[in-house]
Amino acid sequence: MHFEPLLTEELLAVVPAAHARASKPRVRVNALSAEWFILLNEAHCLTDTALALCARRNASPVVTARTISRRC
């Protein structure tokens, strides 16, 4: 069986302009593991994606808040 991706989307990290990593074009997930995270509500389709990415990179986000959005 052959698989071919139909599309690829970026998952972005948003940091304050004064943050040490704000000027970098790319940031590794494990470099953000000590940072505070604001995650989308658990019902959002990207929440599991973001947490799975962190797990694959051995990063444990410090979740300080979640959005209140209920749907994708």
Phi and psi restraints in degrees (value plus and minus 20) as a CYANA .aco file:
   2 HIS   PHI    -131.8   -91.8
   2 HIS   PSI     112.2   152.2
   3 PHE   PHI    -134.2   -94.2
   3 PHE   PSI     118.7   158.7
   4 GLU   PHI    -155.3  -115.3
   4 GLU   PSI     106.5   146.5
   5 PRO   PHI     -83.3   -43.3
   5 PRO   PSI     119.5   159.5
   6 LEU   PHI    -106.1   -66.1
   6 LEU   PSI     -53.6   -13.6
   7 LEU   PHI    -180.9  -140.9
   7 LEU   PSI     142.2   182.2
   8 THR   PHI    -151.0  -111.0
   8 THR   PSI     113.8   153.8
   9 GLU   PHI    -141.1  -101.1
   9 GLU   PSI     127.6   167.6
  10 GLU   PHI    -104.1   -64.1
  10 GLU   PSI     127.6   167.6
  11 LEU   PHI    -130.5   -90.5
  11 LEU   PSI      97.7   137.7
  12 LEU   PHI    -121.1   -81.1
  12 LEU   PSI     127.1   167.1
  13 ALA   PHI    -126.0   -86.0
  13 ALA   PSI     114.5   154.5
  14 VAL   PHI    -131.3   -91.3
  14 VAL   PSI     104.2   144.2
  15 VAL   PHI    -148.5  -108.5
  15 VAL   PSI     136.7   176.7
  16 PRO   PHI     -80.6   -40.6
  16 PRO   PSI     133.4   173.4
  17 ALA   PHI     -77.4   -37.4
  17 ALA   PSI     -51.8   -11.8
  18 ALA   PHI    -104.8   -64.8
  18 ALA   PSI     -21.7    18.3
  19 HIS   PHI     -86.3   -46.3
  19 HIS   PSI     125.8   165.8
  20 ALA   PHI     -78.8   -38.8
  20 ALA   PSI     -48.0    -8.0
  21 ARG   PHI    -119.5   -79.5
  21 ARG   PSI     -16.9    23.1
  22 ALA   PHI     -84.1   -44.1
  22 ALA   PSI     -50.6   -10.6
  23 SER   PHI    -108.1   -68.1
  23 SER   PSI     -24.0    16.0
  24 LYS   PHI    -105.1   -65.1
  24 LYS   PSI     117.7   157.7
  25 PRO   PHI     -91.7   -51.7
  25 PRO   PSI     -46.5    -6.5
  26 ARG   PHI    -160.2  -120.2
  26 ARG   PSI     127.0   167.0
  27 VAL   PHI    -154.1  -114.1
  27 VAL   PSI     112.5   152.5
  28 ARG   PHI     -94.6   -54.6
  28 ARG   PSI     122.6   162.6
  29 VAL   PHI     -78.6   -38.6
  29 VAL   PSI     -63.5   -23.5
  30 ASN   PHI     -86.5   -46.5
  30 ASN   PSI     -38.5     1.5
  31 ALA   PHI     -92.7   -52.7
  31 ALA   PSI     -38.2     1.8
  32 LEU   PHI    -119.9   -79.9
  32 LEU   PSI     -16.9    23.1
  33 SER   PHI     -84.0   -44.0
  33 SER   PSI     -44.3    -4.3
  34 ALA   PHI    -111.6   -71.6
  34 ALA   PSI     -22.5    17.5
  35 GLU   PHI    -105.0   -65.0
  35 GLU   PSI     137.9   177.9
  36 TRP   PHI     -98.5   -58.5
  36 TRP   PSI     117.5   157.5
  37 PHE   PHI    -134.3   -94.3
  37 PHE   PSI     122.6   162.6
  38 ILE   PHI    -132.4   -92.4
  38 ILE   PSI      93.6   133.6
  39 LEU   PHI    -119.3   -79.3
  39 LEU   PSI     137.0   177.0
  40 LEU   PHI     -88.6   -48.6
  40 LEU   PSI     137.5   177.5
  41 ASN   PHI     -72.4   -32.4
  41 ASN   PSI     127.9   167.9
  42 GLU   PHI     -76.4   -36.4
  42 GLU   PSI     -45.7    -5.7
  43 ALA   PHI     -98.5   -58.5
  43 ALA   PSI     -32.7     7.3
  44 HIS   PHI     -93.9   -53.9
  44 HIS   PSI     122.5   162.5
  45 CYS   PHI     -86.8   -46.8
  45 CYS   PSI     -41.9    -1.9
  46 LEU   PHI    -109.5   -69.5
  46 LEU   PSI     -31.7     8.3
  47 THR   PHI     -81.4   -41.4
  47 THR   PSI     -69.3   -29.3
  48 ASP   PHI     -83.1   -43.1
  48 ASP   PSI     -56.3   -16.3
  49 THR   PHI     -83.4   -43.4
  49 THR   PSI     -66.0   -26.0
  50 ALA   PHI     -84.6   -44.6
  50 ALA   PSI     -63.7   -23.7
  51 LEU   PHI     -88.3   -48.3
  51 LEU   PSI     -56.1   -16.1
  52 ALA   PHI     -86.2   -46.2
  52 ALA   PSI     -59.3   -19.3
  53 LEU   PHI     -82.1   -42.1
  53 LEU   PSI     -64.3   -24.3
  54 CYS   PHI     -79.9   -39.9
  54 CYS   PSI     -64.2   -24.2
  55 ALA   PHI     -83.0   -43.0
  55 ALA   PSI     -62.2   -22.2
  56 ARG   PHI     -83.9   -43.9
  56 ARG   PSI     -46.6    -6.6
  57 ARG   PHI    -119.5   -79.5
  57 ARG   PSI      -8.3    31.7
  58 ASN   PHI      34.9    74.9
  58 ASN   PSI      19.1    59.1
  59 ALA   PHI    -131.5   -91.5
  59 ALA   PSI     116.7   156.7
  60 SER   PHI    -135.2   -95.2
  60 SER   PSI      80.8   120.8
  61 PRO   PHI     -84.6   -44.6
  61 PRO   PSI     123.5   163.5
  62 VAL   PHI    -111.1   -71.1
  62 VAL   PSI      72.8   112.8
  63 VAL   PHI     -98.9   -58.9
  63 VAL   PSI      96.1   136.1
  64 THR   PHI    -125.0   -85.0
  64 THR   PSI     -36.8     3.2
  65 ALA   PHI    -180.6  -140.6
  65 ALA   PSI     140.8   180.8
  66 ARG   PHI    -152.4  -112.4
  66 ARG   PSI     130.3   170.3
  67 THR   PHI     -92.5   -52.5
  67 THR   PSI     148.4   188.4
  68 ILE   PHI    -125.7   -85.7
  68 ILE   PSI     -14.2    25.8
  69 SER   PHI     -78.9   -38.9
  69 SER   PSI     121.4   161.4
  70 ARG   PHI    -125.7   -85.7
  70 ARG   PSI     -36.4     3.6
  71 ARG   PHI    -158.6  -118.6
  71 ARG   PSI     142.8   182.8
